[in-house]
């Protein structure tokens, strides 16, 4: 039995609003934006749902962490509304979504995701991570393009592997992974060009 739910009420209008907010998040790293144009698909948070509705399509490959990959409502709705191919290996993904329930597999995921190459740096993946808060928890200082001086953010209870990855990024820009931290309907982006200090 399929469990198709409503996506954007007005696909064109709502996706444009979400796109502008996601653009703000990416161009002003650490800025919290709210995605409030649709609800969740099964156990996939409303923020991640709307990000995929806006950015993914039939030409982008999506990897889901184990908890999400076992949720038939998530699978049915992504296939119906987004039509993005769902891949089994993170190394094949353009977008990856890590459920809060699967944060323990973060270290392996970060090692597997594509970071692009010199000829095609745009092939680096975008990783959406569900977190428990964007107001408490691990504090990071962000600097770089889109940030006047320093912007401090709190990103919830993040796994140590993710904090270490952000602090030590071994891959030089323009290669790398773009991150979006999502709590409910709110989202903060940390693009690969951003410098991070714990």
C-alpha positions as CSV (number, residue, x, y, z in Angstrom):
1,X,0.0,0.0,0.0
2,X,1.4,3.3,-1.0
3,X,1.3,6.3,1.3
4,X,1.4,9.4,-1.0
5,X,0.9,12.6,0.8
6,X,0.6,16.2,-0.3
7,X,3.7,18.0,-1.4
8,X,3.7,21.7,-2.3
9,X,0.2,23.1,-2.6
10,X,1.3,25.3,-5.5
11,X,4.4,23.6,-6.9
12,X,5.8,26.5,-8.9
13,X,5.2,29.2,-6.3
14,X,6.2,27.2,-3.2
15,X,9.3,25.8,-4.8
16,X,10.4,29.3,-5.8
17,X,10.0,30.5,-2.2
18,X,11.9,27.5,-0.9
19,X,14.6,28.0,-3.5
20,X,15.1,31.6,-2.5
21,X,15.4,30.6,1.2
22,X,17.9,27.8,0.4
23,X,19.9,30.3,-1.7
24,X,20.0,32.6,1.4
25,X,21.2,29.8,3.5
26,X,23.9,28.9,1.1
27,X,25.1,32.4,0.3
28,X,25.0,33.5,4.0
29,X,26.4,30.4,5.8
30,X,25.1,29.9,9.3
31,X,21.9,31.9,8.7
32,X,18.8,30.0,9.8
33,X,16.0,29.8,7.3
34,X,12.5,28.3,7.7
35,X,11.0,26.1,5.0
36,X,7.3,26.2,5.7
37,X,5.6,25.4,2.4
38,X,5.0,21.6,3.0
39,X,5.1,18.9,5.7
40,X,7.1,15.8,6.1
41,X,7.2,12.6,4.0
42,X,7.0,9.8,6.6
43,X,9.9,10.1,9.0
44,X,11.8,12.5,6.7
45,X,11.7,15.9,8.4
46,X,9.7,18.8,6.8
47,X,12.9,20.7,6.1
48,X,14.6,17.8,4.3
49,X,11.4,17.0,2.4
50,X,11.2,20.6,1.1
51,X,14.9,20.8,0.3
52,X,14.6,17.7,-1.9
53,X,11.3,18.8,-3.5
54,X,13.1,22.0,-4.4
55,X,16.6,20.9,-5.4
56,X,16.3,17.2,-6.5
57,X,14.8,15.9,-9.7
58,X,15.0,12.9,-12.1
59,X,18.6,13.8,-12.9
60,X,19.9,13.9,-9.3
61,X,20.8,10.7,-7.4
62,X,19.6,10.6,-3.8
63,X,21.1,8.4,-1.0
64,X,19.0,7.8,2.2
65,X,20.4,6.6,5.5
66,X,19.1,3.2,6.7
67,X,16.2,4.4,8.8
68,X,14.8,6.5,6.0
69,X,15.4,3.8,3.5
70,X,13.2,1.4,5.5
71,X,10.3,3.9,5.6
72,X,8.0,3.1,2.8
73,X,6.2,6.5,3.1
74,X,9.6,8.2,2.4
75,X,10.4,6.0,-0.6
76,X,6.9,6.3,-2.1
77,X,6.7,10.0,-1.8
78,X,10.2,10.8,-3.1
79,X,9.6,8.5,-6.1
80,X,6.2,10.1,-6.8
81,X,6.9,13.8,-6.1
82,X,10.6,14.1,-6.9
83,X,11.3,11.1,-9.3
84,X,15.0,11.2,-8.2
85,X,16.8,7.9,-8.5
86,X,17.5,6.4,-5.1
87,X,21.0,4.9,-4.9
88,X,22.3,2.2,-2.6
89,X,25.9,3.6,-2.4
90,X,26.7,7.0,-1.0
91,X,29.6,7.2,-3.4
92,X,27.0,7.5,-6.2
93,X,24.9,10.3,-4.6
94,X,24.4,13.9,-5.6
95,X,22.3,14.4,-2.5
96,X,22.5,12.3,0.8
97,X,20.2,12.5,3.7
98,X,21.3,11.4,7.2
99,X,18.5,10.8,9.6
100,X,19.0,11.8,13.2
101,X,18.5,8.1,14.1
102,X,21.5,7.2,12.0
103,X,24.0,9.7,13.1
104,X,26.3,6.9,14.2
105,X,27.1,6.1,10.6
106,X,28.2,9.7,9.9
107,X,32.0,9.0,9.8
108,X,31.7,6.3,7.1
109,X,29.3,8.4,5.1
110,X,31.6,11.4,5.0
111,X,34.4,9.1,3.7
112,X,32.1,7.7,1.0
113,X,30.4,10.8,-0.4
114,X,31.9,12.3,-3.7
115,X,33.8,15.5,-3.3
116,X,34.1,16.3,-7.1
117,X,37.3,16.6,-9.1
118,X,39.4,19.4,-10.5
119,X,37.5,19.2,-13.9
120,X,34.1,18.8,-12.2
121,X,34.1,20.3,-8.7
122,X,30.3,20.6,-9.0
123,X,30.1,16.8,-8.6
124,X,30.7,17.1,-4.9
125,X,27.6,15.9,-3.0
126,X,25.2,17.9,-0.8
127,X,24.6,16.3,2.6
128,X,21.5,17.0,4.6
129,X,21.8,16.0,8.3
130,X,18.8,16.0,10.6
131,X,19.8,17.4,14.0
132,X,17.9,17.9,17.3
133,X,18.4,21.7,17.6
134,X,19.7,24.7,15.8
135,X,19.7,26.8,19.0
136,X,21.6,24.6,21.5
137,X,24.4,22.0,21.4
138,X,27.7,22.1,19.6
139,X,28.9,25.7,18.9
140,X,30.9,26.4,15.7
141,X,32.4,29.7,14.4
142,X,32.0,30.2,10.7
143,X,33.9,32.5,8.4
144,X,34.5,33.0,4.7
145,X,32.4,34.1,1.8
146,X,29.0,35.5,2.7
147,X,30.0,36.1,6.3
148,X,31.1,39.7,7.2
149,X,33.4,38.6,10.0
150,X,32.5,35.6,12.1
151,X,29.1,33.9,12.5
152,X,28.5,31.6,15.5
153,X,26.0,28.8,15.2
154,X,24.7,26.0,17.5
155,X,23.9,22.8,15.7
156,X,22.6,20.4,18.3
157,X,24.2,17.1,19.4
158,X,26.4,16.4,16.5
159,X,28.5,13.3,16.2
160,X,32.2,13.8,17.0
161,X,33.1,12.6,13.5
162,X,31.2,15.4,11.9
163,X,32.6,18.1,14.1
164,X,36.1,16.8,13.4
165,X,35.4,16.7,9.7
166,X,34.2,20.3,9.7
167,X,37.2,21.5,11.7
168,X,39.8,19.7,9.7
169,X,38.4,19.6,6.2
170,X,41.2,17.9,4.3
171,X,39.8,18.6,0.8
172,X,40.6,22.0,-0.6
173,X,37.9,24.2,-2.1
174,X,36.4,24.1,-4.7
175,X,36.3,20.4,-4.0
176,X,34.2,19.1,-1.1
177,X,30.8,18.5,0.4
178,X,28.1,21.1,1.0
179,X,26.2,20.5,4.3
180,X,22.7,21.5,5.4
181,X,21.8,20.9,9.0
182,X,18.0,20.6,9.4
183,X,15.9,20.7,12.5
184,X,12.2,20.3,11.8
185,X,11.4,23.1,9.3
186,X,14.6,25.1,10.0
187,X,17.8,24.8,8.1
188,X,21.4,26.1,8.3
189,X,23.9,25.6,5.5
190,X,27.7,25.2,5.7
191,X,29.0,25.2,2.1
192,X,32.4,23.8,1.2
193,X,33.8,27.3,1.0
194,X,33.1,28.1,4.7
195,X,35.9,27.9,7.3
196,X,34.8,26.2,10.5
197,X,36.3,26.4,14.0
198,X,35.1,24.6,17.1
